[in-house]
Amino acid sequence: MSLIRSIKTPLPPWLGHSRRETRRLVLLALPICGAQLTQAGMGVADVMMTGRLSATDLAAVSVGASLWMPMMLFMLGTLMGLTPIVSERLGAGDPRQIRPRVHQALWLSLAMGVLVGLMLLQLAPPIFRWMDVPPEVAARSGDYLAGVALGMPGIALFLALRAFADGMSHTRPALWIGLIGLGVNIPANFLLIHGGSGVAALLGPLAPPVLEALPALGALGCGIATALSFWTMGLVMLLHTRRSPVYEPVALWSPLTPPRPRLMGELLFVGLPIGIAIFVEVTLFTLIALLVASLGEITVAAHQVALNITSFIFVLPLALGMALTVRVSRTLGAGRPRQAQFVAWNGVVVSLMTALINGVFLLWLGEAVIGLYTHDPQVQSLALSLIFLAVLFQLSDALQLNMAGALRGYKDTRVLMMITLLSYWAVGLAAGHWLATRGLGDGMPALGVHGYWIGLILGLTVAALLLGLRLRAISRPPPGTLY
């Protein structure tokens, strides 16, 4: 036994450092992952409950969601600029500078929430006419968006306070408050979509008489239920930041700081490019879905199934990227640029390993999971061929997501935005459309939907390469730096 101890080789110091840093990163990322899943759950509840009412209401909610989701994600990205600002100040041991910056984010979030709500009301009718949406679907979708618009200031408030809490390395509140929002959304959806008759059919004699006269509001009820859950999340998050002792060093709810153009400009300088980058990514996938629609219903169904499966497992790399922003910015705030470099690249390696594991599960369980979506053999076969491409898609996507997360920690968001625009649109969309419609000459005819997926892989790979070069340059510590 003593001989074994004598020849046992100790672990290299960097490996122990990596294990500790990976643990910190994962503990931050898991609640973020759960919070993202709760938001996805709200969308699933909307689709399932309106789908049981009528195909028209389902179509109305689907079309409406394609409008408000990109706008909400733009708000999310812009307000994410607060996270590295808060985390850096916290790492520098200067929490008193956090309060006025959070207040600027709150002013900005409320303004954005009101503006987005008004845009949904005003822009929906002309967009529906431009898209040739059937009149009945357009009318009900307008009702749905009117309900959702009421909740936009509420979700904007939640997003601002979530960015603050994430920057303080407290990512769990977003998870349990997301669960509260989901807990409000599901019963409110059922009650408002199906009305008193639906409650009576579900509960029978146990149904409260006061609810029996409630009319079935359909898509409008779904929008109002979404707004109720948004305001619930925003107000509960506000209450949490007021009551929780972990935020006492910041004194967040001391006298409210009035709008300050300089501090708001600091937030927009970091956050606006993030919002634009996320908006560009979302609209790219929306446009590809519209282009695929011309290839026939089998292709559309297979594309949606494969994309839905990959979007579900995409949540963990996304959460790792958001957590990496917190870790990098906090380490930089503590005046340790060499350690921040290690944190950034360790996070990229963790994301790559996560993507490899996801890829194995896709190859192993892909056929079985596709069977849960559809029994059509043509759709199953085509979706399975896309799943093989999705494995490569996951690798490139995880790398570029986490490199982007590290760059947000360095507040290097303008270059990030430019790389996103170039990679997604000039490479991903252009190459994908060319391969889908023209192929590569006589040797490779038009590839259809596979061409769009290959284009996405090319765009994400270019993004990963360019972001990696940028991260390598910006993370290099000054000469003579010890920490």
N, C-alpha and C positions, 0 to 999 in steps of 0.2 A: 504493500500500500504506500509506504514511504517512497519507494522507487517511482511509483506512478506520479506521486506529487512532485517528485524532483524533476521529472521529464515533461510535466505539463506545461505547455506554452501559454503565457498570459496573452490575453486579447490585446491587440494594438490599441493605443489611446483613441485613434480616430473612430474605431468601431464602437467603443463605449459611448463616445460623444454622439455618434450617429443614432444609436439606440435611444439615448435620452431625448434627443431632438425629435426623432420620429414619434416617440410616445407623446410629447407635447403637441406635435402637429396633429396627430390622430385624435387626441382628446378634444382639441378645438374643432376638428372637422366633423366628427360624428354628429354632434347636435345640429350643425349647419345642414348636414345631409338629411337628418330627420325633418328639419324645418322645411327644406325644399320638397320633401315627399308629402308633407301635409298640404302645401299649396297645390301640388299636383292632385292630391286627393279631392280638393274642392272642385277642380275641373272635371274629374271623373264623376263626382256626385252630380254636377250640373248635367253632364251628358246622359247619365243613366236615368235620371228622374224626368228630364224633358223628353227623352226618347220613349219612355213608357207612356207619355201623354199623346204625342203625335209626331209624325215625321216632319211636319212643318215647324213645330216648336223646336225640335232637335236641330234642324237646319238653321233656324233663326239664331239659336244660341251659339252654334258653331261659327257662323259667319260673324256674329258680333264679337266673339272671343278673339277672332283673327284681327280685329281692330284694336280692342283695348289692351290686349296682352303686350304687344310691342311698345305701346305707350307707357304701360306700367313698368316694363323692363327698362325703358329709357330712364324713368325716374329712379329705379333701383340702382342702375349703373352710376348715374350722376351723384346720388347720395352716398354711394360706396366710397366716394372720394373722402368722406369724413373719416372712414376707418383708419387709413394710414396716418392721418393727421392726429387723431386721438391717440393711437398706439405709439407714435413717435414721441408725443409730449409725455405720455405715461412712462415710456422708457427713459426719458431724460429726467425723470423725477420732478416734473413741473405740472402737476395736475390742475393748478389754478388757471392755466392757459386753455384748458379744455372747455370750460363752461361757455365762454363767449362764442367759441367756434361751433359748439353744438347748437346754441341759440340761432346762429346764422343759418345752420342747416334746417332748423325748424321753420324759420321764416320762409326759406326757399321751398321747403317741402309743401307747406300749405299753399303757397302761390302756385307751385307746379300742379298740385292736386286740383285746385279750382280751375286752372287753365286746361288741364287734360279733360276734366269733366265737361267744360264748355265745348271743347273741340269735339268730343264724342257726340254731343247733341247737335252741333252745327254741321260737322263734316260727314256724318254717317249718310244722310239722304243722297248727296251728290256722288259719294263713293259707291253706294249701292246702284245708282243709275248707271255709273260708268262700268260697273262689273256685271250689268244685266242680271241682277238678282231678281227672281220672281217677285211680283208686287206683294203677295201675301207674306212671303218670307221676309222681305224688306221691312214691311210694316211691323211685324212681330219682333224682328231684330232691333228696330228702332226703339220699341218699347223696352226690350231687354237692356239696351245700352243706356236708356234714360234711367233705369234703376241702378245700373252699375255706376253711372256718372255721380250719383249721390254719395257713393262710397269712396271716390278717389281721394278726397282730402284725408279721410281716415286711414287708408292704406299708405298714403304718403307720410303721414305722421308716424306710423309704425315703422316704415322703412328708415326714416331718419334716426329714430331712437334705436332701432336694431343696429344700424351702422355704428352708433355710439357704443352700444353694449359690446358689439364684436370687437371694436377697437380697445375696449377695456379687458379683452380676453374672456368675456362672459358670453359664450355662445349658446348656453342652455336655454335662457329665456325665450329666444326665438323659436325653439322647439316646442316648449310647453304652451306658449301663447299661440303658436300655430295650431296645436291640438285643440285649444279652446276655440279658435276660429272655425276649425273643422266641425267641432261639436255644436256650434251655433248654425253653421251652414247647412248641415244635413237635415235637421228637423225643420228649420225655417224654409228650406227648399221644398220639402214635402208639403208643408202646410200651405205655403203661398202658391206653389205650382198647381196642386190638386184641390185646394180649398177644403171646405168643411165636408163635402161628400167623400173626398179621399180619406180624410181622417176617420169618418164614420165607417167606411168600408174596411179600414185597417183595424180599428179598435172595437168596432161593434158597439154594444151598449156601454162600454167604458169611455166612449168619446164624450168630451165635455160639451154640454148643450150650447155653450156660448160660442163654440167654434163652428157649429153646423151651418150658420148663415154666411160664413166666409166664402166669397166667390173663388173659383179656380182662375188664377191669373196667368197661368201658362208661363211663357217666356218672360213677361213682365215680373211675375213673382220670383222667377229665378234671379233676375237682376237685382230685385230688392233684397233677396236673401243674401246675395253676394255683398251688397252694400252693408247690410247689418253685420256680417262677419268681418268686413274690413274695419268698420268703426269699433267693433268689439276688440279686435286685435290692437288697434291704435290706442284706445283708451286704457286697456289693460297694461299695455307696455308703458304708457305714461304713469299709471299708478305704480307699476313695479319700480320704475326709476326714481319715483318719489319716496317709496317706502323701504327699499332694500338698503341695508347698511353698507354694501360693497361700493356704493357710489358716493358715500359721504365725503371722501377727500375732494371730490369735484365740486360739491355744493351746487349741483346742477340747477335746482329750482330755487336758488336765491334770486334776488331781483332780476327780472328778465332783461337781457341785453337788447337794446334797440338795433334795428338793422344797421350794419356797418359795411359800407361798400368794399373796404380793403379786405376784411375777413371773408366776406361772401365771395369776393374775387379769388381768394386763395382756395376756397372750396371748389369753385367752378373751374379753376385752372387745373386742379387734379381730377375732379369728378366728371366734368362735361365730356372729355374725350372717352372716358370709360362708358358713359351712357351712349355716345354715338357708336362706339365699337359694338356694344351689345345690340343696339337697334339694327345695325348693319347685318350682324349675324342672324338675327331673327328674321328680318325681311328677306335675306338670302334663301333661307329654308322655305319661307312662304312662297317666294317666286318660283323656286324649283318645284314645289307642289303644284302650282298653277301650270307650269310647263309640262309636268308629267301627266296632268289631267287630259292632255290631247292624245295620249298613247293608249287609251282604252281603260275600261273599268277593271280588268284583271291586273293590269300594271299599276293602276292607282291603288288598288287594294293591297297588293304586295308591297308597294313602296311605303304605304302608311303603316302596315304591320311591322316591317323591318325597322322603320324609323322610330316607331313607338317603343319597340323592344330596346333599341340602342339608347334611346332617350332616357329610359328608366335606369339603366346601369351607368349612364353618363353622370348621374347625380353625385356619386362619390368623388370622381376626379374634380368635378366643379367645386365641391365642398373643400377638398384639399387645396385648391387654388385660392379660395377665399381665406382659408386659415393661414396659408403661406404669406398672404399680404400682412396679416397681423404679426406673425413671427418676425418677418424681415424688418418691418417698420419699427417694431419695438426694440429689436436688437440694434438697429441704426440709432434710434433715439438714445440708447444707453452708451453711445460712442464706441461701438465695437464693430467697425466695418469689416474686419477680417472674419469675425464670427458670423456676421450677416451674410457674407459670401458663402460660407459653409452651410448656413441655414437654407439659403436659396437653392443651392445645387443638391443638397440632401433632399429637399422637398421635390425637386424634379425627378430624382431617382425613385423616390417613393411613389410618385404618380405613375412612372413607367412600369414599376412592378405591379401596381394596382391594375393598370390597363392590360398587362399580360394575363393576370388572373381572370379579369373580366373576359378577355378573349378566349381563354380556355373554357369558361362556362358557356360562352356563346356557341362554340363549336360542339360542346358536349350536349347542351340542353336546347339548342336552337330549334331543332325539328319538333321537339315535344312542346315547346312554348308556342311555336307557330300554330300547332294544332289546337291550342286553346283559343286562338283568334278566329280561325276559319277551318271549315271542313272541305273547302274547294281544292281539289288536287292541283289545279293550275296555279292558283294563288299560293298554295303551300310550296310548290316547286320553285316558283320565281322568288318568293320571299326568302327561301333557304339559300338561293344563290346570292342574294343581296347580303345575307348574314355573313357569308364568307368575306365579302368586301368590308363589312362592318368591323371585322377584327382589325384590319389595317386602319380603318377609320378611327377606332378607339385609341390606337397607339399614338397616332399623330395628334388627335384631339386632346388627349391627356397631357402630352408634352407641351403643346402650345397654351393650354389652359393654365398650367402651373408656372410656366415661364412668364405668362402674362400676370399671374398673381404675384410672383416675385417682383416684377417690374412695377406693379402698383405699390408694393411696399417701398420701392425707391422713389415713388411719385413720378415715375417716368411714363406718363400716360399719353402724351402727345405722339411720341414715336410709336407707341403701342397702337394707337388709333390708325396711324398711317399704314403700318404693316398689316393691320386687319383689313383696311380698305383694299390695299393692293392684293393681298393673298386671297381674300374671299371673292372679290368681284373680278379683278383683272385676271386672276389665275383660275380659281375654283369655278365660278359661274361661266366664264368665257370658254375654258377648256372643256367643262362638262357639257355645255350646249353644243360645242363643235363635235365632240365625240358622240353625243346622243343623236345628233341629226345628220352628221356627215361621215363620221369615222375617220380613218386614216388612209383614204384612198382605196384602191382595189383590194389590197391585202387585208384590210379591216373595214368592213362596211359599218353603217350607223349602228351604234350599240344600244340605242334606246335608253331605258332607265339606268342600265349599268353604266352608261357614259356619264350620267349626272353624278353617280356615286363615285366613279373614278375621278371626276373633276373635283368633287369635295375632298377626296383623299389627297389629290395633288395640291389643292389650295391650303389644306391644313398642314401638309408637310412643308410647304414653302413658309407658312407662318411659323412653324416650329423652328425651322432653320434660321430665319431672320431674327426671331425673338431670342433664340439661343445666342446668336452673335451679339445682339444688343445687351443681353444679360451678362455675357462674358465681359463686355467692355465696361459696363456701368458698375458691375459688382467688384471689379478689381480694386483692392485697397490702395491708398497712396503709398509710395515707397517708405519703408521704415516703420509701417504700422505694425504694432505688436498684437493687437486684439481685434 
